[in-house]
Amino acid sequence: MTSQLEQMKKYTILVSDTGDVNEVKRLKPQDATTNPSLIFKAAKIPAYSGLIDDAVKYGKGDLGLVMDKLAVNFGTEITKIVPGYVSTEVDARLSFDTEATIAKARKLIELYKEVGVDKSRILIKIAATWEGIKAAEVLEKEGITCNLTLIFSLAQAIACGDAGCTLISPFVGRIMDYYKKAKGVDGFKAEEDPGVMSVTQVYNYYKRYGYQTIVMGASFRNKEEITELCGCDRLTISPGLLDQLAASEEPVEKKLDASKAATMTDLTKIDMDEKTFRWMMNEDPMATEKLAEGIRNFAKDIVSLENIIKEKM
C-alpha cells in the first residue's frame, strides 16, 4: 500500500511548516514556510547559533536589521534544500501600517539579493489585514511575491485575490479551536470541521471566479483535516503531521476539485472594497478574534526573539 503522504502528493503540493533547517532536510518538501514563532523555536536550538551570530555581526548594533538578517539567514538555508518557495514573514507589529510593511518587504528582498537568493524564490508573508493586503497589492506590482497569512474569512480571501496576491494561507486548526470552545465540544468529524469548511469555501470561490491566487491551507490539528482538503493547491504542514501521514496507509480521496468548483452555481460574487471588507469582518466574530490573536501572538514571539538577540549584541 501507498502512504497517505504519497497519495496526497498526487493531488496537492505539500509544504513543510517549520523553521528547523534539519527537519526541512529530512522531509524534502517542495516549499517551506516560516513565521516568527517557528524562528523563535529554531533560534533556541544550539545548531543554529551560527545563523544568529552572523546576523548580530551584520546588524552592527541595529536590532531591527539583526532581526531581518536572522529571518533571511534561516530562509537562505532553507532555499538550499527546497526547490520552490520559502516564506519569510514581515514583523507582525507592522500589520496596520501599509507603508512600513512595503518598506520592510523591500528590505528583506534586498537582504536576500545580497546573498544571491533571487526574489522569485521568496514569498513575503504578511498578515491579511486591510492594510497588509494593500501593501501586498503594491509589492506584487513590483514583482515581489506575497503570502497573505492569518486568513479566517472569505472577505480576507476575496480582498487578497482582488489584490493579485500570489498565495494565501487560510487557517484550519485555529478556526476549529474557536468553534470547539464556542460549542463546548471535543472536536468535529473532518467533513464537518469548521476550518476545513472555511478553506473549502475559499477554494471553491477562487476556482469559480477564476482567481489565480494559490490557496495553501495551514494550521492543522490532526491529519484528518489534511486528508479532507486533498486537492487543495497547497497545504503547509508541521513535520509531526507529515510523519503521521507517512506512517498511515489509509486510502485518501481527492476532495477539492477545481473543474467542479468552476461550475458551481451557489457561490455569489462579492464586490470587495474597504467598507465591505470591514463590515464582513465585523459580522464574523471568529475571524476578527483569530486575526487579532494571531497578530498578537506573532508579535509576542518577535519580542521574545529580540530578547535572545539582545543578549548576544
Phi, psi and chi 1 to 4 in degrees:
 res  aa     phi    psi   chi1   chi2   chi3   chi4
   1 MET       -  155.6  -79.9  -68.6  -72.3      -
   2 THR   -95.9  143.2  -48.9      -      -      -
   3 SER   -67.5  158.6   72.8      -      -      -
   4 GLN   -60.3  -33.9  -74.6 -170.1  -41.6      -
   5 LEU   -60.4  -48.5 -173.1   68.0      -      -
   6 GLU   -68.3  -36.3  -68.3  -52.8  -47.5      -
   7 GLN   -63.4  -43.1  -67.5  176.9   70.8      -
   8 MET   -61.4  -38.7  -73.3  -75.6  -61.0      -
   9 LYS   -63.5  -18.4  -76.0  179.4  179.9  177.3
  10 LYS   -68.3  -27.0  -68.9  177.1 -169.9  171.6
  11 TYR  -117.9  -19.5  -54.7  108.3      -      -
  12 THR  -142.0  138.1  -65.6      -      -      -
  13 ILE   -77.9  123.3  -67.6  172.4      -      -
  14 LEU   -98.8  133.3  -58.4 -177.8      -      -
  15 VAL  -118.7  144.6  177.6      -      -      -
  16 SER   -92.5  125.6  175.4      -      -      -
  17 ASP  -102.4   83.8 -164.1   23.1      -      -
  18 THR  -162.1  153.1  179.3      -      -      -
  19 GLY   -99.2   -1.1      -      -      -      -
  20 ASP   -83.1  106.5 -171.5  -29.1      -      -
  21 VAL   -59.9  -38.2  179.0      -      -      -
  22 ASN   -67.0  -33.0  -73.1  -32.7      -      -
  23 GLU   -67.5  -38.4  -77.4  -70.5   81.5      -
  24 VAL   -62.9  -42.1  179.0      -      -      -
  25 LYS   -58.7  -43.1  -83.7 -178.4 -171.4  165.7
  26 ARG   -67.6  -40.4  179.8  176.6   71.0   81.7
  27 LEU   -86.5  -26.2  -65.0  161.0      -      -
  28 LYS    49.5   57.3  -61.3 -178.5  175.3   64.0
  29 PRO   -79.9  172.2   31.4  -33.2      -      -
  30 GLN   -70.3  -48.3  164.9   75.9   20.6      -
  31 ASP  -128.0  171.5  -60.1  -12.7      -      -
  32 ALA  -143.8  144.7      -      -      -      -
  33 THR  -120.1  145.3   52.8      -      -      -
  34 THR  -129.3  163.4   63.2      -      -      -
  35 ASN  -148.4  172.3   63.9   42.1      -      -
  36 PRO   -57.7  -35.4  -25.8   35.2      -      -
  37 SER   -67.3  -41.2  -55.6      -      -      -
  38 LEU   -70.1  -38.3  -64.6  174.1      -      -
  39 ILE   -65.8  -39.3  -62.9  -73.6      -      -
  40 PHE   -59.6  -45.1  172.6   52.5      -      -
  41 LYS   -62.7  -46.3  -79.0 -178.7 -165.7  167.0
  42 ALA   -65.5  -34.0      -      -      -      -
  43 ALA   -65.0  -19.5      -      -      -      -
  44 LYS   -86.5   -5.5  -68.4 -171.9  -78.4 -172.7
  45 ILE   -86.0  122.1  -61.6  170.5      -      -
  46 PRO   -53.3  -31.9  -26.3   33.6      -      -
  47 ALA   -59.8  -21.8      -      -      -      -
  48 TYR  -104.9   13.3  -55.7  131.9      -      -
  49 SER   -62.0  -29.0   61.4      -      -      -
  50 GLY   -64.7  -34.5      -      -      -      -
  51 LEU   -66.7  -36.7  -62.3 -179.3      -      -
  52 ILE   -70.4  -46.4  -63.0  174.6      -      -
  53 ASP   -59.1  -40.0  -66.5  -18.1      -      -
  54 ASP   -64.3  -41.1  176.2   75.1      -      -
  55 ALA   -66.0  -41.1      -      -      -      -
  56 VAL   -62.1  -45.1  169.3      -      -      -
  57 LYS   -62.0  -42.7 -175.4  180.0  174.8 -174.5
  58 TYR   -64.5  -40.2 -177.3   93.7      -      -
  59 GLY   -72.9  -19.7      -      -      -      -
  60 LYS    46.9   48.2  -63.6  175.4 -178.1  170.8
  61 GLY    90.3   -5.5      -      -      -      -
  62 ASP   -93.3  102.6 -178.7  -23.2      -      -
  63 LEU   -58.9  -42.6 -179.9   60.6      -      -
  64 GLY   -60.3  -42.4      -      -      -      -
  65 LEU   -68.3  -39.0 -176.1   55.7      -      -
  66 VAL   -60.4  -44.0  173.2      -      -      -
  67 MET   -62.9  -43.4  -67.1  -68.2  -73.8      -
  68 ASP   -62.8  -45.9  -68.8  -14.8      -      -
  69 LYS   -63.3  -37.8 -179.3   62.8  174.0  168.6
  70 LEU   -63.0  -46.1 -179.0   59.8      -      -
  71 ALA   -59.4  -40.9      -      -      -      -
  72 VAL   -69.5  -37.1  167.0      -      -      -
  73 ASN   -60.4  -46.8  -78.4   -6.1      -      -
  74 PHE   -63.4  -45.5  -88.0   98.3      -      -
  75 GLY   -60.8  -40.8      -      -      -      -
  76 THR   -62.2  -43.7  -59.7      -      -      -
  77 GLU   -60.4  -39.2  -69.3  -55.9  -52.8      -
  78 ILE   -70.6  -33.8  -65.0  168.9      -      -
  79 THR   -64.3  -21.5   63.0      -      -      -
  80 LYS   -74.5  -15.0  -64.5  172.4 -173.6  174.2
  81 ILE  -108.1  -47.5  -54.5  159.0      -      -
  82 VAL   -90.8  145.7  -56.6      -      -      -
  83 PRO   -81.5  -19.1   27.4  -32.2      -      -
  84 GLY  -103.3 -140.4      -      -      -      -
  85 TYR   -75.5  147.1  -73.4  124.1      -      -
  86 VAL  -121.5  128.5  173.8      -      -      -
  87 SER   -93.9  130.2  -70.3      -      -      -
  88 THR  -124.1  128.3  -63.5      -      -      -
  89 GLU   -91.7  139.5 -169.1  141.2   -8.9      -
  90 VAL   -74.1  148.3  165.7      -      -      -
  91 ASP   -50.6  121.2 -169.9  -36.5      -      -
  92 ALA   -61.8  -21.3      -      -      -      -
  93 ARG   -71.0   -7.9  -66.7  168.8  -64.3 -172.2
  94 LEU   -98.6   10.9  -54.5  177.9      -      -
  95 SER   -60.9  -19.7  -64.3      -      -      -
  96 PHE  -114.7   20.4  -57.5  100.6      -      -
  97 ASP  -129.8   99.8 -171.3  -28.8      -      -
  98 THR   -60.0  -50.9  -61.1      -      -      -
  99 GLU   -64.6  -41.4  -68.7  -54.7  -41.0      -
 100 ALA   -66.7  -35.3      -      -      -      -
 101 THR   -65.4  -43.2  -63.8      -      -      -
 102 ILE   -60.2  -46.4  -67.6  167.7      -      -
 103 ALA   -62.5  -42.4      -      -      -      -
 104 LYS   -65.3  -41.9 -178.5   66.0   76.6  176.0
 105 ALA   -61.8  -45.3      -      -      -      -
 106 ARG   -60.3  -39.2  -72.2  171.9  179.2  156.6
 107 LYS   -64.0  -44.1 -178.3   63.3 -178.9  175.2
 108 LEU   -61.5  -43.4  -69.3  168.1      -      -
 109 ILE   -64.5  -37.5  -68.6  -61.9      -      -
 110 GLU   -63.1  -42.1 -177.6 -171.4  -49.3      -
 111 LEU   -66.0  -38.2  -70.5  171.1      -      -
 112 TYR   -63.8  -42.3  -87.9  114.9      -      -
 113 LYS   -60.4  -38.3 -172.1  177.5  178.9 -178.2
 114 GLU   -58.5  -31.7  -78.1 -179.6   11.3      -
 115 VAL  -102.8   14.7  -68.9      -      -      -
 116 GLY    83.9   16.5      -      -      -      -
 117 VAL   -99.1  119.5  177.0      -      -      -
 118 ASP   -72.6  148.7 -169.1   75.9      -      -
 119 LYS   -62.6  -20.1   65.7 -178.7  177.7 -176.8
 120 SER   -67.0  -15.8   63.1      -      -      -
 121 ARG   -90.1  -11.8  -62.1  -68.3  -44.8  -79.9
 122 ILE  -113.1  135.6  -55.6  -58.5      -      -
 123 LEU  -106.3  122.3  -72.3  173.3      -      -
 124 ILE   -81.7  122.2  -65.4  -65.7      -      -
 125 LYS   -95.3  125.5 -153.9  169.4  171.5 -168.9
 126 ILE  -134.5  137.5  -60.1  168.1      -      -
 127 ALA   -64.8  137.7      -      -      -      -
 128 ALA   -83.9   57.6      -      -      -      -
 129 THR   -81.2  168.4   56.7      -      -      -
 130 TRP   -58.5  -42.4 -178.8 -101.8      -      -
 131 GLU   -65.1  -40.2  -65.9   80.7    2.5      -
 132 GLY   -64.8  -41.1      -      -      -      -
 133 ILE   -64.9  -39.9  -65.1  164.9      -      -
 134 LYS   -66.6  -35.3  -69.6  -68.2  108.9  179.1
 135 ALA   -63.8  -44.4      -      -      -      -
 136 ALA   -62.0  -36.3      -      -      -      -
 137 GLU   -59.5  -42.0 -171.6  169.2   20.7      -
 138 VAL   -67.9  -46.0  172.5      -      -      -
 139 LEU   -63.5  -41.9  -67.3  165.6      -      -
 140 GLU   -59.9  -37.1  -70.0  -78.2   -3.9      -
 141 LYS   -68.1  -21.3  -74.2  171.8 -178.0  167.3
 142 GLU   -89.8    0.6  -64.2  178.2    1.8      -
 143 GLY    84.9   14.5      -      -      -      -
 144 ILE   -98.6  110.3  -64.3  173.8      -      -
 145 THR   -77.4  143.6   46.9      -      -      -
 146 CYS  -126.6  147.9  -62.0      -      -      -
 147 ASN  -116.5  109.5  167.6   -0.4      -      -
 148 LEU   -89.3  120.6  -86.2  -73.8      -      -
 149 THR  -111.7  177.4 -170.3      -      -      -
 150 LEU    57.0   48.4  -65.5  173.1      -      -
 151 ILE   -95.9  121.6  -66.7 -151.1      -      -
 152 PHE  -125.6    1.8  -59.6   98.8      -      -
 153 SER  -148.0  158.3   73.4      -      -      -
 154 LEU   -65.0  -34.0 -173.9   59.4      -      -
 155 ALA   -57.6  -47.5      -      -      -      -
 156 GLN   -61.4  -44.4  -69.8  172.1  -71.5      -
 157 ALA   -62.5  -44.2      -      -      -      -
 158 ILE   -63.9  -44.9  -66.4  170.3      -      -
 159 ALA   -59.9  -39.3      -      -      -      -
 160 CYS   -67.0  -41.4  -69.5      -      -      -
 161 GLY   -63.7  -43.1      -      -      -      -
 162 ASP   -63.5  -31.8  -71.3  -14.2      -      -
 163 ALA   -79.3   -7.2      -      -      -      -
 164 GLY    78.7   26.3      -      -      -      -
 165 CYS   -63.0  142.8  -63.0      -      -      -
 166 THR   -66.4  -41.2  -63.8      -      -      -
 167 LEU  -151.6  148.0 -179.3  147.4      -      -
 168 ILE  -124.6  152.0   60.3  166.8      -      -
 169 SER  -117.5   85.8  -62.0      -      -      -
 170 PRO   -74.8  133.8   22.3  -24.9      -      -
 171 PHE   -90.0  142.3  -79.3   35.4      -      -
 172 VAL  -105.0  -61.7  179.2      -      -      -
 173 GLY   -60.7  -37.4      -      -      -      -
 174 ARG   -70.2  -29.8  -65.8 -168.6 -160.8 -175.2
 175 ILE   -67.9  -43.4  -67.8  178.7      -      -
 176 MET   -61.0  -41.4 -175.2 -168.8   69.3      -
 177 ASP   -54.7  -45.1  -65.6  -15.7      -      -
 178 TYR   -61.1  -47.6  178.0   92.1      -      -
 179 TYR   -76.4  -27.5  -74.8  107.2      -      -
 180 LYS   -60.3  -46.9  -91.0  172.9   63.5  175.8
 181 LYS   -67.4  -44.8 -173.8  177.3  173.6 -175.5
 182 ALA   -64.3  -37.4      -      -      -      -
 183 LYS   -96.1   -7.3  -66.1  178.0 -176.5  -70.2
 184 GLY    65.3   39.4      -      -      -      -
 185 VAL  -117.2  164.4  -63.7      -      -      -
 186 ASP   -84.6  -20.1  -68.2  -30.1      -      -
 187 GLY   171.0 -172.8      -      -      -      -
 188 PHE  -136.1  152.6  -60.7   89.2      -      -
 189 LYS   -62.2  147.4  -68.3  178.1 -174.8  171.7
 190 ALA   -54.2  -42.3      -      -      -      -
 191 GLU   -72.1  -16.0   64.0  -87.4   17.5      -
 192 GLU  -107.3    3.9  -64.6  169.5    1.0      -
 193 ASP   -65.0  122.6 -175.0  -54.4      -      -
 194 PRO   -59.9  -31.2  -21.3   31.9      -      -
 195 GLY   -69.5  -42.3      -      -      -      -
 196 VAL   -61.8  -43.4  169.2      -      -      -
 197 MET   -64.8  -35.9  -69.6  165.1   71.2      -
 198 SER   -65.2  -47.6  176.4      -      -      -
 199 VAL   -65.5  -39.1  175.2      -      -      -
 200 THR   -59.7  -43.6  -58.9      -      -      -
 201 GLN   -60.9  -45.2  179.3 -167.3   35.0      -
 202 VAL   -63.0  -47.4  167.0      -      -      -
 203 TYR   -57.7  -49.8  177.9   88.3      -      -
 204 ASN   -63.8  -39.3  -72.1  -20.8      -      -
 205 TYR   -62.9  -46.4 -173.4   94.7      -      -
 206 TYR   -59.6  -46.5  -91.5   20.6      -      -
 207 LYS   -72.1  -31.4  -55.9  -47.3  174.5 -169.5
 208 ARG   -66.5  -39.0  170.2   67.8  179.8   84.8
 209 TYR  -106.9   14.6  -68.4  107.9      -      -
 210 GLY    73.7   24.0      -      -      -      -
 211 TYR   -69.3  139.8  -73.2   97.2      -      -
 212 GLN   -91.1  -12.0  -63.6  -55.8  -56.9      -
 213 THR   -58.6  131.9  -60.6      -      -      -
 214 ILE   -74.1  134.0  -64.3  162.4      -      -
 215 VAL   -98.5  116.3 -179.8      -      -      -
 216 MET  -121.5   96.9 -177.1  174.5   73.0      -
 217 GLY   -57.8  143.9      -      -      -      -
 218 ALA  -143.2  170.3      -      -      -      -
 219 SER    63.8   74.6  161.0      -      -      -
 220 PHE  -105.9  144.6  -65.7  101.3      -      -
 221 ARG  -103.2  -20.2  -62.9  -68.7  178.5 -103.3
 222 ASN  -156.3  162.9   54.1   63.6      -      -
 223 LYS   -72.9  -20.7   70.7 -179.0 -179.2   67.2
 224 GLU   -66.2  -35.2  -70.8   70.6   31.1      -
 225 GLU   -61.1  -36.8  -72.1 -179.8  -35.2      -
 226 ILE   -69.9  -49.7  -63.5  166.0      -      -
 227 THR   -66.6  -27.0   55.6      -      -      -
 228 GLU   -70.8  -16.5 -163.6   61.6   30.0      -
 229 LEU  -106.8   18.8  -71.6  171.3      -      -
 230 CYS   -58.0  128.2 -179.0      -      -      -
 231 GLY   110.6  -17.6      -      -      -      -
 232 CYS   -60.3  151.7 -166.2      -      -      -
 233 ASP   -51.8  -53.4  -59.7  -30.5      -      -
 234 ARG  -144.1  157.7  -78.6  168.3  165.6   77.6
 235 LEU  -137.5  130.7  -61.8  172.7      -      -
 236 THR  -103.2  126.1 -174.7      -      -      -
 237 ILE  -134.0  140.2  -56.3  166.1      -      -
 238 SER   -68.1  153.2   67.4      -      -      -
 239 PRO   -54.4  -39.2  -30.0   37.5      -      -
 240 GLY   -61.1  -42.1      -      -      -      -
 241 LEU   -75.4  -32.5  -73.8  173.6      -      -
 242 LEU   -61.2  -39.3  -74.2  168.7      -      -
 243 ASP   -64.9  -39.8  -72.5  -20.0      -      -
 244 GLN   -62.3  -40.6  -75.2 -175.6   33.8      -
 245 LEU   -65.1  -38.1  -70.4  168.3      -      -
 246 ALA   -68.1  -27.8      -      -      -      -
 247 ALA   -87.5  -10.1      -      -      -      -
 248 SER  -106.1  141.8  172.6      -      -      -
 249 GLU  -115.9   17.2  -67.0 -175.9  -15.4      -
 250 GLU   -61.7  146.4  -69.0  173.4   47.7      -
 251 PRO   -66.9  145.3   19.0  -27.3      -      -
 252 VAL  -119.5  131.9  174.2      -      -      -
 253 GLU  -109.3  147.2  -68.2  176.0   35.6      -
 254 LYS   -69.4  123.5 -173.5  179.2 -177.0 -176.8
 255 LYS  -105.1  -34.6  -60.6  -74.5 -176.5  164.2
 256 LEU  -105.9  132.7  -57.9 -172.7      -      -
 257 ASP  -137.3  114.8 -171.5  -45.8      -      -
 258 ALA   -61.2  -39.8      -      -      -      -
 259 SER   -68.0  -37.2   56.1      -      -      -
 260 LYS   -69.3  -42.0  -73.6  179.9 -176.4  173.4
 261 ALA   -62.4  -34.2      -      -      -      -
 262 ALA   -62.9  -22.1      -      -      -      -
 263 THR  -106.4    6.6   59.7      -      -      -
 264 MET   -66.5  136.2  -72.5 -179.2  176.0      -
 265 THR  -106.1   -4.6   55.8      -      -      -
 266 ASP  -100.8   16.7   58.4  -14.5      -      -
 267 LEU  -110.1  108.3  -66.9  168.7      -      -
 268 THR   -79.0  132.8  -53.7      -      -      -
 269 LYS   -70.4  132.0 -175.8   85.1  165.1   71.1
 270 ILE  -112.9  124.4  -62.3  169.7      -      -
 271 ASP   -83.5  116.1  -67.6  -37.3      -      -
 272 MET   -99.5  129.9 -169.4   56.7   62.3      -
 273 ASP  -139.7 -180.0   57.4   17.3      -      -
 274 GLU   -61.0  -42.1 -176.6  176.4   -4.4      -
 275 LYS   -63.4  -43.6  -77.3 -177.4  -83.4 -169.5
 276 THR   -65.1  -42.8  -55.3      -      -      -
 277 PHE   -58.4  -50.9  176.4   88.7      -      -
 278 ARG   -66.2  -35.6  -65.2 -160.5 -172.8  -79.2
 279 TRP   -69.2  -44.2 -178.6 -107.0      -      -
 280 MET   -63.1  -37.7  -73.6  178.4   71.4      -
 281 MET   -67.4  -40.7  -70.3  -64.6  -73.4      -
 282 ASN   -59.7  -36.1 -177.5   69.1      -      -
 283 GLU   -81.1   -2.8  -69.3  -63.3  -78.0      -
 284 ASP  -121.2   88.2 -171.5  -21.4      -      -
 285 PRO   -61.1  -33.5   13.4  -23.7      -      -
 286 MET   -62.4  -50.6  177.3  -81.8  -64.2      -
 287 ALA   -63.5  -41.0      -      -      -      -
 288 THR   -63.0  -46.8  -62.8      -      -      -
 289 GLU   -66.3  -45.2  178.9  179.0  -43.0      -
 290 LYS   -71.8  -34.4  -75.0  -67.0  169.6 -174.3
 291 LEU   -63.8  -47.9  173.9   58.7      -      -
 292 ALA   -63.4  -43.5      -      -      -      -
 293 GLU   -63.5  -41.1  178.3 -173.4   74.7      -
 294 GLY   -62.6  -43.1      -      -      -      -
 295 ILE   -64.3  -44.6  -68.8  168.3      -      -
 296 ARG   -59.2  -44.8  -80.5 -164.1  -55.0  -88.9
 297 ASN   -68.7  -40.2  -74.0  -20.7      -      -
 298 PHE   -63.4  -41.2  -78.2  156.8      -      -
 299 ALA   -62.2  -40.1      -      -      -      -
 300 LYS   -62.4  -42.1 -168.3  169.0   87.4  177.7
 301 ASP   -71.6  -29.0  -77.4  -24.1      -      -
 302 ILE   -64.1  -43.9  -69.9  166.5      -      -
 303 VAL   -63.1  -41.1  171.2      -      -      -
 304 SER   -62.4  -41.6  -61.4      -      -      -
 305 LEU   -66.4  -40.7 -176.9   53.8      -      -
 306 GLU   -59.2  -36.8  -76.9  178.5  -17.5      -
 307 ASN   -66.4  -36.7  -71.5  -25.8      -      -
 308 ILE   -64.2  -43.5  -69.7  177.0      -      -
 309 ILE   -64.2  -43.5  -61.2  -61.3      -      -
 310 LYS   -56.9  -36.1  -76.9  174.7 -173.2  172.9
 311 GLU   -64.0  -24.7  -70.2  174.0   12.6      -
 312 LYS   -97.3   -9.6  -68.0  176.3  176.1  -84.5
 313 MET   -83.5      -  -74.6  174.5   72.5      -
